[in-house]
């Protein structure tokens, strides 16, 4: 007989139903999430290499290490030719997507530069291209889409408007959601997500975060523990679930059950809280994507969004080998092909 939670359609869930998932014994919740993942996404784990191509940011999010007011950051911008060299190496590492991630700098010069970079990657490699560079106008997203951008990642971070405004003085939650709607209207595969355990978060807010992901019908959902950089206004503030760190995994498991056909990555922040094991556990509790760091080694310490970020002393070759080994070690297989959304639109 089918498991009623494993088989439930996403529309069957409301806030109380999501909160009921958190009331389950943790091992039962994790097992159910893994069953949903296997049923809908299979056993493939897609490798998507992240290139943090610039840490220059015009925003002042009060938890982020590269916020514009942090004067202790050495700012950098990786040249396009070096990014292309990394992208070409990725093809031999079974990484089928490059994720171009940066701080937010919404200028005509930067918008044009990113469009040209996307076009070069699509011309000179076989990689899918995901971009994560913050809020932009619809015409900018359209320009990047025309250049070949396949996906865009823009996390909403919290569904609570007051909490969002506190965390992000430079924009509103409605601004962020408008960007996601613009991307969807352009035919871009849309990724978003949230931080788990922002100070002030309640279980109701966490459930609403998961439900917002469902309502947005996201192609990819990235979530990870809230960790504030020490050189920010929230530095030193504890995660809302600091006394129950299994809640981080419970959030991933509930997310998978409520969003069965979305790609869910095992994000790097889990390894910061659970060194060398966090992302492995996430893959066994609902996730199906692994995102190794492909940023050239000499830049990594300058893209420190939060403290204790793993892999900052490695290079892209080391990270690629480690990622593959971790996937194999838990009995999963590395995904073949671009790993595009399985949703039909």
N, C-alpha and C positions, 0 to 999 in steps of 0.2 A: 504494500500500500504506500503511495507517495507520501513523503514527509510534508505536512501542510505548510510549514514555513519555507522549506526548500522550494516547493512548487508554487508558492504564492506569487501572483502578479504584483508588480510594483504598486499599482493603483490600490491594492488592498491595504496599504499602510497609511496610518496617520500618526500623530505624535505619540499617542498612548501605545500604539502597536510597536513603534520603534523603542520606546522606553521599556516595553515588556521584553524585548530582546536582551536589554542590559540586565534584566532580572534573572535571566537563565544562568545556570552554572557555567562558568567560563569555558571549560573544556567542551561542553555540549554546544555552546555558541560557536566556538572555533571550528568544531567538526561540521556543523551545519553550513557555516560559511564556506569551508573548503569543498563541501559537496556541491554547493551552488556554483562555485568557481569551476569545478571539474565538469559539471553538467553543461554550463553555458559557454565557457571559454577554453575548455580542454586543458591539457597538461603542458602546453607550450608557454615558455616565458620569453617575451620579446626584450631584446637588449637595445636600449636607446641611449646613446652617448651624449652627455651634456657638455657643451663648450660654453663656459662663462666668459663671453667675449669682451665684456666691459663691466667695470664696477662703478662707473660714473652714474650718479642718480640725482634727479632734481627733486625727489620726494623726501619727506621727513618722517616716515613711519616710525613709531616710537619704540619699536622692538628690534629694528633691523640694523645690523652692523655696518651696512654701506649707506645708511641714511646721509643726506647731504650735510647735516650738521656735525657728523663725526669727523673731526679734523685729524684723527689719528690714522686714517686710511690712506694708503698709497694708491692713488687712482691710476688706472691703466686702460688701454684699448688695444686689443690684439688685431694685428693687421690681417687683411683678408687672405693674403697668400698663405700665411701660417695656418689660418683656419681651414683652408682648402687642403693643406698637407695633412692635417688631422683627419679631415673627412675622408680622404682617400685611404688612410690607414684603417679607418673603421670598417671598411668593406672586407678586410681580411680578418676581422675580429668577430664576425657574426653580428655586428651592430648594424641594423638596417634603417635606423633613424638617427639623424643628428638633431639635437635640441639646442637651439641658439638662445642662450639666456643672458640677460643683462639687466642693469638698472634702467630706470625709465628716463629717457632724454628725448622728448618729443619735439625735435627740430626738423626742418626740411632737409638739412644736410644729412642727419642721421637716418631719417626715413628713406632717403634715396640710397644711402650706403647699404642699408639692410636689404632693400629691394635688389640691388646689384649683387650682393652676396648670395641671396637665395637663388637668383638666376644662375650664378656660376656653379653652385653646388648641384643644382638640378641638371646642368649641362655636362659637368665634368665627373659626376658620380651617379650611382644608382640609388642613393639614399632618399628616404622620405625626409621632409623638413618640417620640424616643429619650431615655432618661434615663441619666446616668452619675454616680452619687452614692455609690458604695462599697457595702460590705457592709451588708445589712439583714436583719431577720428575714423569714421567708416571709410572715407576715401583712401586713407593710408592702408587700412587692412585690405581694401580692394586692390590697391597697387601691389601689395605683397602677395596676394592671392594670384594675381595675373603673372607675377614673377615665378610662381611655382610653389608657394607655401601650401603645405598639406594640412597642417594643424596649428592651433594656437592654444597656449596655456596661460590662463589668467585666473588666479585663485580669488574667490570672493572673501576668503579668510574667516568670516563670521556672517551669519544671516541676521544678526541683531543690529539694527540701524544705529542705536546709541553706542554700542560697543565698537562698531565699525568706525564711527566718527571719532571716537576717542583714540583708536589705534592709527587712523589714517587721516591726518589733518589736511591732506592735499586733494582729497576727492570724497565722494559719497558712495554709499552702497548702490544707489540708483545709477550713478555714473558707471560703476563696474558692471552692473547687470545690463546696462545699455550696450556696452562694448560686447558682451557675450551674445546679445541678440543680434548685433550687427554682424558679428562673425558667422553666426548660424545662417543669417540671410544671404551671406556670400558663398555658402556652400563649403565653408571651412569646417573641418572636424574640430570640435570645441572641447577643451579641457579646462577644468576649474577644480575647486576644492577648498579646504579650510585647515586652520590650525586646531589641534585638539588641546583643550585645557587652557585657553587664554584666561588670565585673571579676570574674574567676573562672569565667566561662563557657568551656566547651570545645566543640569541634565535636559531641561526643556530646550535650551538653546542648542545643545549638541544634537538632540533629536531633530530640531528644525533645520540645522545645517545639513543633515543627511537627507531630509525631505526636500530641501531646496535643490540638492544635486539631482534628485529624481525628477522634480518639476522642470528643471533645465534640460533634462534628457541628454546628459553629458556623454560624450564619446570616451573621455578619460577623466578620472577623478583622482587627484593627488591630495593626500592628507598626511599630516605628521605632527608630532608633539610640539607644542609651543615651547620655544627656548629663546629667552631674550639675550641679546648681546649685552655684556657688562657695560659698554660705553654708550648706553641709551637710557632714556627715561625709565624704561621698565627693567633695566639691569638689576639682577638680584631678586626679582619677583618670582615666586614659586609658581609652577604649573598648578592649575586648579585640581589636578588629579595626582599631585605629587605623592600622596599617601596610598595610591592605588594605581601603580603604573601599568597594570594589566588592562586598565581602561583604554590605554592607547591602542592595544590590539583589539579590544572589544569594539572600539569605534570602527576599525577597519572591517571587522567581521560583520557588524550590523550594516555598514555601508554596502558590502558585497551582497548581502541578502536582499536589501531594498533596491539595489541597482545591479541586477544580475548580469546585464549584457554590456557593462562599461569596462573598459580597461582600467585597472587599478595598479599603480606602481608601488613597489616597496621603496619608500623615499629615504633619503640619506639620513634624515634626522633620527630615524629609529636606531641607527647604528651609533649615534651620538649618545643616546640614552642607554642602549644595550650594546656595548662595543662588540663587534665581530659576530653578533648573533641577531641583532634586531631585524635586519632586512630578511634574513632567512626565515624567521618566525612569521613575519608579515606574509611572505609567500605561501606559508602553510596555513594562513588564516584568512585567505580571500584574495590576495594580490596575484597578478599575472604578468607584471612588467618589472624589469630591473633596469635602473638608470645609472650605469657607471660614469664616473667623472672622466671626461676626455679633455679637460682643460690642460694646456701645457703646464708642466710642473712649476715653473718659476712664477706663475701668476696665482697659484691656488691660495696661498696664505693671504692674499689681498681680496679674496672674495669670501670673507668670513661673515656670513649672515648671522651666525650664532656661534657660541663657544664650543670647543671640542668637536668641531666638524671633522669627520674622518677623511682619510685619504689625502690630506694636504701635503704629505711628505712623499707621495708617490708620483709616478708619471702615468701617461695614458696607457702605455703598454702594460704596466703592472696592474692597473685597474681593470683592463680588459680581461686579462687572464684570471684575476680573482673573481670577477663577475661570473664568468663561465663556470669556474670550479664550484662556486656556491650554488649555482643552479643545478649542476649535476649531483652535488652532494646530497640534495634533498629528493633525488629521484625524479626530477623534472627534465624536460628537454628544451633546448634553445629554439625559439621560434624562427621559422623560415619565412622570408618575404617581409613586406613593410609593416605588417601588423596593423593595418588600417581598422577603423571602426567596423564592427560586425552589424551595426544597425542599418536598416534600410530606410532611406528617407525619400 
